[in-house]
Amino acid sequence: MEYTYPEYLYDFQCEASACSDTCCQGWKIAIDPVSLKKYRKYPGFFGNRLRNSIDWEKEAFEQYNGRCAFLNEENLCDIYKEAGEDMLCKTCTRYPRHYEEYENLREISLSLSCPAAAKLMLGQEKKLAFLNEYRETPEEEYEQFDFFLFTKLNEIRDYYYEVIQNRELSLEFRMSLLLSTAHDLQERIRREQLHEVDDLLKRYSRPAFLKTAERKFAEFQNDRQGRRTQCRRLWQKLYRLEMLNRGWQEELKKRERRLYQELSAKDYGEACRAFADAFQEKNYEYEQLLMYYIFCYLCGAVYDGDLFSKVKLAVVHTLLIRELYTAVWLEKGRELSFDDRVELAHRYARETEHSDLNMEAMEDMAAEEKDFCLKKLLLAVLG
């Protein structure tokens, strides 16, 4: 089987008790069937504690005040301490590694929701590359796995990597290209015209296409009122999600007021420009975010055929994280450290990526709601 992962994967080191936001609190930790069997049979006093601290119906560890029952006062795991690493369940062994499974392929990333992983990811100034590794495992055969579609999705994703990492183009232009080309490509997928994908990708790569796109994008540029309205509407979608951490919604509301209510359209536009100018040399952080979302989720379209929604969400998540940065930058007197940015990005990811309900809700919104149509998203990006 082939494994694909970002080149920094093995540089990750858990911060354990020093972590600013331990992964053992704030959400239910699901337990895999193999681990459940081991926990049922574990002997002695600690075995009794194991069995009494599991919600067997939901197949998850019990929580007390939002903390896993085995997270001790030193923010370390008692299962690891008392029973050893081999007794950790699959969720705890893997996290923050995120796996996407395809026929004879596993793609592994680090979850942005982990502070240490977010720090590693956002600190990568160089262009991201991916590594491949082969392991001897039995061949897989998935029922109804469309290998031809998967091949085309990989070609599309490779094209998007080139766009995202083209630092000769503005960040806004790159995000707009992702959106507009995904709109066209989705039509080919919907009409089952995958044979046209190769020609489209060649056309998208020609200088003439970029000039045409530049002219079309010009109508959306410098509309600060339009951008402010659309970004606020996207921001307000977050209130419809399940809130995993206490205080997150209040923080969102506080920053929404700061950015969209206390500032006029003119002042909002000036603040956005000033923030963009101040962090121009840090645009590689947004590049890394886009690479993360595209790598993790785009090829999942092989299962539902919805490429466009996955690209829209990659752009929207990156855009909203930037809006969060801007709001906190204003809040802190136009100061925003790297640690501040890591904190905001990882907390945003925890809320949006670590709930199946939230993932499904965001996908549904992206697929069905008018605020996620191409023109409105282009206005939010380019205005």
C-alpha positions as CSV (number, residue, x, y, z in Angstrom):
1,M,0.0,0.0,0.0
2,E,1.1,3.5,-0.7
3,Y,1.3,6.2,2.0
4,T,1.5,9.9,1.1
5,Y,2.2,12.6,3.7
6,P,3.7,16.1,4.0
7,E,7.4,16.2,4.4
8,Y,7.2,17.7,7.9
9,L,5.1,14.8,9.3
10,Y,7.9,13.1,11.2
11,D,9.1,16.4,12.6
12,F,6.0,16.5,14.9
13,Q,6.6,16.3,18.6
14,C,3.8,16.2,21.1
15,E,4.1,18.9,23.8
16,A,2.3,16.6,26.3
17,S,1.7,18.4,29.6
18,A,3.1,21.7,28.2
19,C,0.4,21.8,25.5
20,S,-1.6,25.0,25.6
21,D,-4.8,23.1,24.6
22,T,-4.7,19.4,25.4
23,C,-6.5,17.1,22.9
24,C,-7.9,15.2,25.9
25,Q,-10.5,17.8,26.7
26,G,-13.3,19.5,24.8
27,W,-14.6,16.5,22.7
28,K,-15.6,12.9,23.1
29,I,-12.7,10.4,22.4
30,A,-14.0,7.5,20.4
31,I,-12.6,4.1,21.2
32,D,-12.1,1.5,18.4
33,P,-13.4,-2.1,18.8
34,V,-10.0,-3.7,19.3
35,S,-9.2,-1.3,22.2
36,L,-12.6,-1.9,23.8
37,K,-11.9,-5.6,23.9
38,K,-8.6,-5.0,25.6
39,Y,-10.2,-2.6,28.1
40,R,-12.8,-5.2,29.0
41,K,-10.1,-7.8,29.8
42,Y,-7.5,-5.6,31.6
43,P,-6.9,-6.9,35.1
44,G,-6.7,-5.4,38.5
45,F,-7.7,-2.1,40.0
46,F,-6.8,-0.1,36.9
47,G,-8.9,-2.5,34.8
48,N,-11.9,-1.7,37.0
49,R,-11.2,2.0,36.6
50,L,-11.0,1.5,32.8
51,R,-14.4,-0.3,32.6
52,N,-16.0,2.3,34.9
53,S,-14.8,5.2,32.9
54,I,-16.1,4.2,29.5
55,D,-19.4,5.1,28.0
56,W,-20.0,1.6,26.5
57,E,-23.1,2.7,24.6
58,K,-21.3,5.5,22.8
59,E,-17.9,3.7,22.8
60,A,-16.1,6.7,24.1
61,F,-14.3,7.7,27.3
62,E,-16.3,9.4,29.9
63,Q,-15.6,13.1,30.5
64,Y,-15.6,15.1,33.7
65,N,-15.9,18.9,33.4
66,G,-15.0,18.5,29.7
67,R,-11.9,16.5,30.4
68,C,-11.2,12.8,29.6
69,A,-11.5,10.6,32.6
70,F,-7.9,9.6,32.2
71,L,-6.4,13.1,31.9
72,N,-4.7,13.7,35.2
73,E,-3.9,16.9,37.0
74,E,-0.5,17.1,35.2
75,N,-2.3,17.0,31.9
76,L,-0.8,13.5,31.2
77,C,-2.7,10.3,30.3
78,D,-3.1,7.8,33.1
79,I,-3.6,5.0,30.6
80,Y,-0.2,5.6,29.1
81,K,1.3,6.0,32.6
82,E,-0.3,2.9,34.2
83,A,-0.8,0.5,31.3
84,G,1.7,1.6,28.7
85,E,1.6,3.0,25.1
86,D,0.2,-0.3,23.7
87,M,-3.1,0.2,25.6
88,L,-3.9,3.6,24.0
89,C,-6.9,3.4,21.6
90,K,-6.4,4.2,17.9
91,T,-7.7,7.7,18.3
92,C,-5.1,8.6,20.9
93,T,-2.3,6.8,19.1
94,R,-3.0,8.5,15.8
95,Y,-3.9,12.0,16.8
96,P,-2.9,14.6,15.6
97,R,-2.3,12.5,12.5
98,H,-5.3,12.5,10.2
99,Y,-5.9,9.7,7.8
100,E,-7.9,9.7,4.5
101,E,-8.5,6.2,3.1
102,Y,-8.6,5.3,-0.6
103,E,-8.2,2.0,-2.4
104,N,-4.6,0.9,-1.8
105,L,-3.7,4.4,-0.6
106,R,-3.5,6.2,2.7
107,E,-3.0,9.9,3.0
108,I,-1.7,11.2,6.3
109,S,-1.7,14.8,7.5
110,L,-1.3,16.5,10.8
111,S,-4.5,18.1,12.1
112,L,-4.4,21.9,12.3
113,S,-6.5,21.5,15.5
114,C,-3.3,20.5,17.5
115,P,-1.3,23.5,18.7
116,A,2.0,21.8,18.1
117,A,1.0,20.7,14.6
118,A,-0.4,24.1,13.8
119,K,2.9,25.7,14.9
120,L,4.8,23.3,12.7
121,M,2.5,23.8,9.7
122,L,2.3,27.6,9.8
123,G,6.0,27.9,10.5
124,Q,6.9,26.3,7.1
125,E,8.1,29.2,5.0
126,K,9.3,27.0,2.1
127,K,6.9,25.5,-0.3
128,L,5.4,22.3,0.9
129,A,6.3,18.9,-0.7
130,F,4.8,15.5,-0.2
131,L,6.6,12.2,0.3
132,N,5.5,8.7,-0.7
133,E,6.2,5.5,1.0
134,Y,5.3,1.9,0.1
135,R,4.5,-0.8,2.7
136,E,3.8,-4.5,2.1
137,T,0.1,-5.0,2.8
138,P,-2.6,-7.0,1.1
139,E,-4.2,-5.4,-1.9
140,E,-7.5,-3.7,-1.3
141,E,-10.6,-3.6,-3.5
142,Y,-13.3,-1.1,-2.6
143,E,-16.8,-1.6,-3.9
144,Q,-17.9,1.1,-6.3
145,F,-14.6,3.0,-6.0
146,D,-14.3,5.1,-9.2
147,F,-10.6,4.9,-9.9
148,F,-10.9,7.0,-13.1
149,L,-12.5,9.8,-11.1
150,F,-9.9,9.4,-8.4
151,T,-7.1,9.7,-11.0
152,K,-8.6,12.9,-12.4
153,L,-9.1,14.4,-8.9
154,N,-5.4,13.8,-8.2
155,E,-4.5,15.6,-11.4
156,I,-6.7,18.5,-10.4
157,R,-5.2,18.6,-7.0
158,D,-1.7,18.7,-8.4
159,Y,-2.8,21.6,-10.5
160,Y,-4.1,23.3,-7.4
161,Y,-0.8,22.8,-5.6
162,E,0.9,24.7,-8.4
163,V,-1.6,27.5,-8.2
164,I,-1.5,27.8,-4.4
165,Q,2.3,27.8,-4.4
166,N,2.7,30.3,-7.2
167,R,4.0,33.2,-5.2
168,E,4.2,35.5,-8.2
169,L,0.4,35.7,-8.0
170,S,-1.4,37.5,-5.2
171,L,-3.0,35.4,-2.5
172,E,-6.5,36.7,-3.5
173,F,-5.9,35.8,-7.2
174,R,-4.8,32.3,-6.2
175,M,-7.9,31.7,-4.1
176,S,-10.1,33.1,-6.9
177,L,-8.5,30.8,-9.4
178,L,-9.2,27.8,-7.1
179,L,-12.9,28.8,-7.0
180,S,-13.5,29.6,-10.6
181,T,-11.7,26.6,-12.0
182,A,-13.4,24.3,-9.5
183,H,-16.8,25.7,-10.7
184,D,-15.9,24.6,-14.3
185,L,-14.5,21.3,-13.3
186,Q,-17.5,20.4,-11.2
187,E,-19.7,20.7,-14.3
188,R,-17.5,18.1,-16.0
189,I,-17.9,15.8,-13.1
190,R,-21.6,16.3,-12.9
191,R,-22.0,15.6,-16.6
192,E,-19.6,12.7,-16.5
193,Q,-17.3,14.4,-19.0
194,L,-14.1,13.5,-17.2
195,H,-12.3,13.1,-20.5
196,E,-12.4,16.9,-20.8
197,V,-10.4,17.5,-17.5
198,D,-7.0,17.1,-19.1
199,D,-7.7,19.8,-21.7
200,L,-9.1,22.1,-19.1
201,L,-6.1,21.8,-16.9
202,K,-3.8,22.6,-19.8
203,R,-5.9,25.6,-20.7
204,Y,-5.9,26.9,-17.1
205,S,-2.1,26.8,-17.1
206,R,-1.7,29.0,-20.2
207,P,-0.8,32.7,-19.7
208,A,-3.8,33.7,-21.8
209,F,-6.1,32.1,-19.4
210,L,-4.6,34.0,-16.5
211,K,-5.0,37.3,-18.3
212,T,-8.7,36.5,-19.1
213,A,-9.2,35.5,-15.4
214,E,-7.6,38.8,-14.3
215,R,-10.1,40.8,-16.4
216,K,-13.1,38.8,-15.1
217,F,-11.9,39.2,-11.5
218,A,-11.5,43.0,-11.9
219,E,-15.3,43.5,-11.5
220,F,-15.1,42.2,-7.9
221,Q,-12.1,44.1,-6.8
222,N,-12.1,47.0,-4.3
223,D,-15.7,46.6,-3.3
224,R,-15.0,46.9,0.4
225,Q,-18.7,47.1,1.4
226,G,-19.5,44.0,-0.6
227,R,-16.5,42.1,0.9
228,R,-17.5,43.2,4.4
229,T,-21.1,42.0,3.9
230,Q,-20.1,38.7,2.4
231,C,-17.4,37.9,5.0
232,R,-19.8,38.7,7.8
233,R,-22.4,36.4,6.3
234,L,-19.8,33.6,6.1
235,W,-18.7,34.4,9.7
236,Q,-22.3,34.0,10.9
237,K,-22.5,30.5,9.5
238,L,-20.2,29.5,12.3
239,Y,-22.9,30.2,14.9
240,R,-25.0,27.4,13.4
241,L,-22.3,24.8,14.2
242,E,-22.1,22.6,17.3
243,M,-19.9,24.5,19.8
244,L,-17.3,22.2,21.2
245,N,-15.5,24.5,23.6
246,R,-17.1,26.9,26.1
247,G,-16.5,30.5,25.3
248,W,-15.8,30.0,21.6
249,Q,-19.2,31.5,20.5
250,E,-18.7,34.5,22.7
251,E,-15.3,35.1,21.3
252,L,-16.7,34.9,17.8
253,K,-19.4,37.4,18.6
254,K,-17.0,39.8,20.3
255,R,-14.7,39.7,17.2
256,E,-17.6,40.1,14.9
257,R,-18.7,43.2,16.6
258,R,-15.1,44.6,16.5
259,L,-14.7,43.9,12.8
260,Y,-18.1,44.4,11.2
261,Q,-20.1,46.6,13.6
262,E,-17.7,49.0,15.2
263,L,-16.0,49.7,11.9
264,S,-17.6,51.5,8.9
265,A,-17.2,50.0,5.5
266,K,-14.4,52.5,4.8
267,D,-12.6,51.8,8.1
268,Y,-13.0,48.0,7.6
269,G,-11.4,48.3,4.2
270,E,-8.6,50.4,5.5
271,A,-8.0,47.9,8.4
272,C,-7.9,45.0,6.0
273,R,-5.4,46.8,3.8
274,A,-3.3,47.8,6.8
275,F,-3.3,44.2,8.1
276,A,-2.5,42.7,4.7
277,D,0.4,45.2,4.3
278,A,1.8,44.4,7.8
279,F,1.8,40.7,7.2
280,Q,2.6,40.6,3.5
281,E,5.8,38.6,4.2
282,K,3.7,36.0,6.1
283,N,1.4,35.1,3.2
284,Y,3.0,31.7,3.1
285,E,1.0,30.9,6.2
286,Y,-2.3,31.2,4.2
287,E,-0.6,29.1,1.5
288,Q,0.1,26.4,4.0
289,L,-3.5,26.5,5.2
290,L,-4.8,26.2,1.6
291,M,-2.4,23.3,1.0
292,Y,-3.6,21.6,4.2
293,Y,-7.3,21.8,3.3
294,I,-6.8,20.8,-0.3
295,F,-4.6,17.8,0.6
296,C,-6.9,16.6,3.3
297,Y,-10.2,16.9,1.7
298,L,-10.3,17.4,-2.1
299,C,-9.9,13.8,-3.1
300,G,-12.8,12.8,-0.8
301,A,-14.9,13.9,-3.8
302,V,-14.3,10.4,-5.2
303,Y,-17.0,9.3,-2.7
304,D,-19.6,12.0,-3.3
305,G,-18.6,13.7,-6.6
306,D,-18.6,17.2,-4.9
307,L,-15.3,18.8,-5.8
308,F,-16.6,22.3,-5.8
309,S,-17.8,22.3,-2.2
310,K,-14.4,21.1,-0.9
311,V,-12.6,23.8,-2.8
312,K,-15.1,26.4,-1.5
313,L,-14.5,25.3,2.1
314,A,-10.7,25.4,1.7
315,V,-11.0,29.0,0.6
316,V,-13.7,30.0,3.2
317,H,-11.8,28.4,6.1
318,T,-8.6,30.2,5.1
319,L,-10.5,33.5,4.6
320,L,-12.3,33.3,8.0
321,I,-9.0,32.5,9.8
322,R,-7.6,35.6,8.1
323,E,-10.6,37.6,9.3
324,L,-10.0,36.3,12.8
325,Y,-6.4,37.4,12.6
326,T,-7.5,40.9,11.5
327,A,-10.0,41.3,14.4
328,V,-7.6,40.2,17.1
329,W,-4.8,42.3,15.5
330,L,-7.1,45.3,15.9
331,E,-8.1,44.2,19.4
332,K,-4.4,44.0,20.4
333,G,-3.5,47.5,19.2
334,R,-2.3,46.3,15.8
335,E,-0.1,43.6,17.2
336,L,-0.4,39.8,16.4
337,S,2.4,37.4,17.3
338,F,3.1,34.0,15.6
339,D,1.8,32.3,18.8
340,D,-1.4,34.4,18.5
341,R,-1.9,33.2,15.0
342,V,-1.2,29.5,15.9
343,E,-3.8,29.8,18.7
344,L,-6.5,31.3,16.5
345,A,-5.9,28.8,13.7
346,H,-5.9,25.7,15.8
347,R,-9.0,26.8,17.8
348,Y,-10.9,27.5,14.6
349,A,-9.9,24.0,13.3
350,R,-11.0,22.3,16.5
351,E,-14.4,23.8,16.2
352,T,-14.9,23.1,12.5
353,E,-13.1,19.8,11.9
354,H,-13.6,17.7,15.0
355,S,-17.3,17.2,14.9
356,D,-19.0,15.0,12.2
357,L,-22.1,17.2,12.6
358,N,-20.1,20.3,11.9
359,M,-18.2,18.8,8.9
360,E,-21.5,17.7,7.4
361,A,-23.2,21.1,8.1
362,M,-20.4,23.0,6.4
363,E,-20.5,20.7,3.4
364,D,-24.2,21.2,3.1
365,M,-24.0,24.9,3.4
366,A,-21.2,25.1,0.8
367,A,-23.3,22.9,-1.6
368,E,-26.7,24.5,-1.1
369,E,-26.6,28.1,0.1
370,K,-26.5,31.2,-1.9
371,D,-23.7,32.8,0.2
372,F,-21.4,30.1,-1.1
373,C,-22.1,30.8,-4.8
374,L,-19.1,31.6,-7.0
375,K,-19.9,35.3,-7.4
376,K,-20.4,36.0,-3.7
377,L,-17.2,34.1,-2.7
378,L,-15.2,36.0,-5.3
379,L,-16.5,39.2,-3.8
380,A,-15.5,38.0,-0.3
381,V,-12.0,37.2,-1.6
382,L,-11.4,40.1,-4.0
383,G,-13.4,43.0,-2.7
